[in-house]
């Protein structure tokens, strides 16, 4: 709707779709910059409601509530990539939405995302579209086994995917993920998982944090470490990949590019796995470990403001507190220099991200 | 009301009296620790309302509102020392109030405060009580000129005080401050103003940040610098003074002791000027410049939790943004490494603290 970038002023309001910990930490970063927040989420007692200036509890297809929300804010952003595209488009008729419906649409579909990335000449795992059993068999012949079959939409933290190994029944695997339109991806023999968290403004300014090394357990991020054990060349290449992806998406805000670190003939390289069009768990270390946190950076980017410095303050480790691990809060408070972040969630279900802790070591 | 210290758990609620920037920054520090906040203040649109889980807009003598507030929170604290003592005492019948009515009462009265400090054997400026012109003349004879005449109660940022110099009409000075019960203080020929920000828990644990050097302009704090230009001995003595004051007050929470740095025969020493029973402007540097901010430290102390590490992260400068100085927000956002904190106040009146900026330099 707007030709030239809209620049917010202190006192303006950021609208946030989604009420979880990412929205909560965006709101907490907006306040010291003099900005108000309005969180829109369907769930009662959403953690972000606790710290927002205003909140609306309504569904993403409640057009009346969405319109009132749009009229009460100066820019809209979101904390998760599964916001319906029509919701983003409806809001964009009234107010700038950053990141916009375009990156949202692409990253909501694993096939569109991989196609987009590989068309930029950036390496991904080999992949093929799967609509039925016949396509799956053809894809397996081409890509080989083991391979990973994933639903194109609505997957996160390992949900909606299944590995097909030598001897596995392909049809059974397809059934297991609900016979949804899917993508078959070749299995990448990676050394480590890394990510780049980066920010881009509407007028094309770009800054990327150093490459972060990520350790997953049960498909959920367990620990991020910075600096990652990568060569300076890989660090530069990975950031450049993020820059090109951000540019091609016309992206505004913070995003993450998840990558596999592979070693071929003794040389490190990276393969892009996934784009997250939002602040990202692997960037939580920046809250205590970088000059500007990813949350402040996101606010700056969507406000049309200058991006902050991305320098690191030491050797940083961020560990998620999953489920009842958050019960250790007292021990963590006793630990000198440990920075505790709890998300204000009432119930510690298994696998639920309840908080994280950051530790910074001198180098 | 409670014999053993009450220990909060994540999910509990901190009640805060007062809705300005200090309450706002306490609320912003409470959230990452998993605590909710309820801000109680009389002023519509109080800055802290924007970030609190709940707020009540009511006066400090509205007993019905106070009782509902007390029943909705797990501990009460406040952001300013002029909370009526009867309000604190009323709330304390329902819920722990930290710091309590005792330190509140003493620090609300400049004469009680100075008497309390000097009875601890800690040096203050010479002082005398003044109820009428005759007492004022006698006090001037004893203390000499120049001297500072201050109302005993409700003074801050240079309000309610007048300097009496050689030849000045003492009666006119007394009239100028409203002939209120007052204190006459000898003029201290100080080199610099410094302060200690410290925290104490109910079971006696204590931590003090390094001595901070403070520069005032027009009686309002302009800039704080850490480390202060003081000897290691003075740093240790100043922190020990804060420890003894905290101990004698049975203090729970963060407090500040403002001091004058004097040089006698080439040797530095400190004289206590004032105690602030709350987080303090001269501790704002800790938000970006220390492992644990004074706001998180205050939350930890009143929650009955372990105190955090107070180590400094570099050479730190905190500069207040007064009145229209906050209009420079865009330039400050452009400055690499400058940490901007705006308080969300709608109107930039002259002399009003609108925000601050912290700069950290490597040592």
Interface residues (C-beta under 8 A of the other chain):
Chain A: X10 X11 X24 X27 X28 X31 X32 X33 X34 X36 X49 X50 X51 X53 X291 X300 X305 X306 X308 X309 X311 X313 X326 X329 X330 X333 X334 X336 X337 X340 X341 X342 X343 X344 X346 X355
Chain B: X10 X11 X24 X27 X28 X31 X32 X33 X34 X36 X49 X50 X51 X53 X291 X300 X305 X306 X308 X309 X311 X313 X326 X329 X330 X333 X334 X336 X337 X340 X341 X342 X343 X344 X346 X355
